[in-house]
Amino acid sequence: MTASKLIRIGVMGTHSTGKSLLMRRIEMELRSRDIPVARTGQLGRRAALVPLPKMQHHTVDSTRWIIATGIADEVAAAAGLNDRAPLRVVLADRACWDALSYFRAAQEWNGRTTPRTEREALHRLAAAHVPYDLLFATVLDPALPVKPKHDYDVRYRTLVDQHTHALVREEGLPSVRVGGDDASWERAIEKALQLCCTEAPV
């Protein structure tokens, strides 16, 4: 019996750039093709309920919790899918590297420096995770409006965007940049569908 193929797709980027919506749209497209899919998410909201500091108040502990919980969520999501299906897809709304970008941005925003051993420990935790088959990195478009209910610090939001793409470059993470325009979104969705449908049984 052929082993079930697992595809993992992640997204990272600063807040209110459409990460969750992109993952939901990809999920809907895959479900319409009868491809088993599970989507993880809401890490920021769950961290706040613990409660743990987030956004510009990210700490080593909150970052460690978000990375570890996100990885555990992905493992659980994969286990929850039918392993007899030829293809399974896990969509990670906030790839494990995402929390590291937020942490680095918080450090810069607060003008703080964490001991190297703690920074390296966070990096090892993210780097130990299985690489994503496809990784999206959203791009901040300052011209696009933020949802009224979100009172985001503009400078911090920009720092997260900068650290997201700096981290992608530093780590050599193969990723697809996703801008705020419709064409960029359609290309991203098509990229995910091409990957999954290529692996799907005929």
C-alpha positions as CSV (number, residue, x, y, z in Angstrom):
1,M,0.0,0.0,0.0
2,T,1.4,3.4,-1.0
3,A,2.1,5.7,1.9
4,S,0.0,8.8,2.2
5,K,1.7,12.0,1.0
6,L,1.6,14.9,3.4
7,I,2.0,18.4,2.0
8,R,2.6,21.3,4.5
9,I,1.9,24.9,3.4
10,G,2.7,27.8,5.7
11,V,2.3,31.5,5.7
12,M,4.2,34.3,7.6
13,G,4.0,38.0,7.6
14,T,3.0,41.1,9.5
15,H,-0.5,41.4,10.9
16,S,-3.5,42.4,8.8
17,T,-1.9,41.4,5.5
18,G,-4.4,38.7,4.8
19,K,-2.6,35.6,6.0
20,S,-5.7,33.9,7.5
21,L,-7.8,34.8,4.5
22,L,-5.3,33.4,2.1
23,M,-5.2,30.1,4.0
24,R,-9.0,30.0,4.1
25,R,-9.2,30.5,0.4
26,I,-6.7,27.8,-0.3
27,E,-8.5,25.5,2.1
28,M,-11.8,26.1,0.2
29,E,-10.2,25.4,-3.1
30,L,-8.7,22.1,-1.9
31,R,-11.9,20.9,-0.3
32,S,-13.8,21.6,-3.5
33,R,-11.4,19.1,-5.1
34,D,-12.0,16.5,-2.3
35,I,-8.4,16.8,-1.0
36,P,-8.2,16.2,2.8
37,V,-7.0,19.4,4.4
38,A,-6.7,20.8,7.9
39,R,-5.8,24.4,8.8
40,T,-4.2,25.6,12.0
41,G,-4.3,29.1,13.4
42,Q,-5.4,31.6,16.1
43,L,-2.0,31.3,17.9
44,G,-2.0,35.0,18.8
45,R,-5.5,34.9,20.3
46,R,-4.7,31.7,22.2
47,A,-1.4,33.2,23.6
48,A,-3.4,36.1,24.9
49,L,-5.7,33.7,26.7
50,V,-2.9,32.0,28.6
51,P,-2.1,34.9,29.1
52,L,1.2,35.6,27.4
53,P,2.5,38.9,26.0
54,K,2.4,39.3,22.2
55,M,2.9,41.9,19.4
56,Q,5.4,44.5,20.5
57,H,5.5,42.9,23.9
58,H,6.8,39.5,22.7
59,T,9.1,37.8,25.2
60,V,11.4,34.8,24.9
61,D,8.8,32.7,26.7
62,S,5.8,33.8,24.7
63,T,7.8,33.3,21.5
64,R,8.8,29.8,22.6
65,W,5.2,29.0,23.4
66,I,3.9,30.2,20.0
67,I,6.6,28.3,18.0
68,A,6.1,25.1,20.0
69,T,2.3,25.3,20.0
70,G,2.3,26.0,16.3
71,I,4.4,23.0,15.6
72,A,2.3,20.8,17.8
73,D,-0.8,22.0,16.1
74,E,0.6,21.1,12.7
75,V,1.5,17.6,13.9
76,A,-2.0,17.1,15.4
77,A,-3.7,18.5,12.2
78,A,-1.8,15.9,10.1
79,A,-2.6,13.1,12.5
80,G,-6.3,14.1,12.3
81,L,-6.5,13.6,8.6
82,N,-7.2,10.2,7.0
83,D,-3.8,8.6,6.6
84,R,-5.4,6.2,4.0
85,A,-5.9,9.1,1.7
86,P,-3.3,9.3,-1.0
87,L,-2.7,13.0,-0.2
88,R,-3.2,15.1,2.9
89,V,-2.6,18.9,3.3
90,V,-1.9,20.9,6.4
91,L,-2.2,24.7,6.1
92,A,-0.2,26.5,8.8
93,D,-1.7,29.9,9.5
94,R,1.5,31.4,11.0
95,A,4.5,29.2,10.0
96,C,6.9,28.5,12.9
97,W,9.3,31.2,11.6
98,D,6.6,33.8,12.0
99,A,6.9,34.1,15.8
100,L,10.6,34.7,15.4
101,S,10.0,37.7,13.1
102,Y,7.6,39.1,15.7
103,F,10.1,38.6,18.5
104,R,12.9,40.3,16.6
105,A,10.6,43.2,15.8
106,A,9.6,43.5,19.4
107,Q,13.3,43.6,20.4
108,E,14.0,46.4,18.0
109,W,10.8,48.3,18.9
110,N,11.7,48.2,22.6
111,G,15.4,48.8,22.1
112,R,16.3,45.7,23.9
113,T,18.8,42.9,23.3
114,T,18.1,39.3,24.6
115,P,21.1,37.2,25.6
116,R,22.5,35.3,22.6
117,T,21.9,31.9,24.2
118,E,18.2,32.6,24.4
119,R,18.0,34.0,20.8
120,E,19.8,30.9,19.6
121,A,17.5,28.6,21.5
122,L,14.5,30.1,19.8
123,H,16.2,29.8,16.4
124,R,17.0,26.2,16.9
125,L,13.4,25.5,17.9
126,A,12.1,27.0,14.7
127,A,14.8,25.5,12.5
128,A,14.2,22.0,13.9
129,H,10.7,21.9,12.4
130,V,10.2,20.0,9.1
131,P,10.6,22.4,6.2
132,Y,7.4,23.5,4.5
133,D,6.7,22.3,1.0
134,L,5.4,25.8,0.2
135,L,5.9,28.9,2.2
136,F,4.1,32.2,1.6
137,A,5.5,35.5,2.9
138,T,3.0,38.4,2.8
139,V,4.2,41.9,1.9
140,L,3.0,44.9,3.8
141,D,1.2,47.5,1.7
142,P,0.9,50.7,3.8
143,A,-1.7,52.1,1.4
144,L,-4.2,49.3,2.2
145,P,-6.5,50.2,5.2
146,V,-6.3,48.2,8.4
147,K,-9.6,46.9,9.9
148,P,-11.1,49.5,12.1
149,K,-11.3,47.2,15.2
150,H,-7.5,46.7,15.0
151,D,-5.5,49.4,16.7
152,Y,-2.0,48.5,15.5
153,D,1.2,50.3,16.2
154,V,2.3,51.4,12.7
155,R,6.0,51.3,13.4
156,Y,5.9,47.8,15.0
157,R,3.8,46.5,12.1
158,T,6.4,47.8,9.7
159,L,9.2,46.3,11.7
160,V,7.5,42.8,11.6
161,D,7.3,43.1,7.8
162,Q,11.0,44.0,7.6
163,H,12.1,41.2,9.9
164,T,9.9,38.7,8.1
165,H,11.6,39.2,4.8
166,A,15.0,39.6,6.4
167,L,14.6,36.2,8.1
168,V,13.5,34.6,4.9
169,R,16.7,35.9,3.2
170,E,19.0,34.9,6.1
171,E,17.6,31.4,6.4
172,G,17.4,30.9,2.6
173,L,13.8,29.8,3.0
174,P,12.2,29.1,-0.4
175,S,9.1,31.3,-0.3
176,V,6.6,33.1,-2.5
177,R,6.0,36.8,-1.8
178,V,2.3,37.7,-1.7
179,G,1.4,41.4,-2.2
180,G,-1.9,43.0,-1.4
181,D,-3.2,43.1,-4.9
182,D,-5.7,40.5,-6.3
183,A,-3.2,39.3,-9.0
184,S,-0.6,38.4,-6.4
185,W,-3.2,36.5,-4.3
186,E,-4.5,34.6,-7.3
187,R,-0.9,33.6,-8.2
188,A,-0.4,32.4,-4.6
189,I,-3.5,30.3,-4.6
190,E,-2.7,28.9,-8.0
191,K,0.8,27.9,-6.8
192,A,-0.7,26.0,-3.9
193,L,-3.2,24.2,-6.1
194,Q,-0.5,23.3,-8.6
195,L,1.6,21.8,-5.9
196,C,-1.3,19.8,-4.4
197,C,-2.9,18.7,-7.6
198,T,0.4,17.5,-9.0
199,E,0.7,15.3,-6.0
200,A,-2.9,14.2,-5.9
201,P,-3.9,10.9,-7.5
202,V,-5.3,10.9,-11.0
